[in-house]
Amino acid sequence: RYHIIRSFGLPEGHCEHPEDRVKILLWPHPKLAEISWSVVLPPDPAFLAEMFATMKAAGGIGLSAIQVGVTSTLFVTTAGGAQRVFVNPAWYVPPRVSEAAEKKGPMQEGCLSTPGQFAIVSRYPAVIVNYFDEKLEQQPPLLATGVLAHVVQHECEHLAGEMYVDHLKPADRSRIMGAMMKLKRSGGRR
């Protein structure tokens, strides 16, 4: 499902200065429905720094590359109390961790691509993540629980061209779509 691409750096037209942050795409931008490609060379540290700075400035705890227009399988997060970069992540429900971990549970979820909008989404409370770090060094499998597990599933969906709104009832999805159209008409683009 993923494709191999060349190395990437800052999106075209962006400079490396922190005050010129990458821009978060707002749903329903068509780029957000694209499937991201595997990373084969280490990502540009300046790009990662801009992603972290943009995420922090927007009040988020996770941001995928596709949300800033780069179709590469990576995301950054501060969930779980540590600043982490996940490159080429893949997650699965941990086998035999507990019966509770194998059942999805509801949690309120939002997204930096739908600012100010929230909905209840069911996610697994624990997942194991296989991933590489920003130097493309394979990391040991990580047992993510709680909010970090939720963020991993949310951001990996972005990398697959999906969003949390895809899980919502039509009325909730329409409510969020209406709010995004209103934001766009008011010039509230980031």
Disulfide bonds with the S-S distance in Angstrom:
none
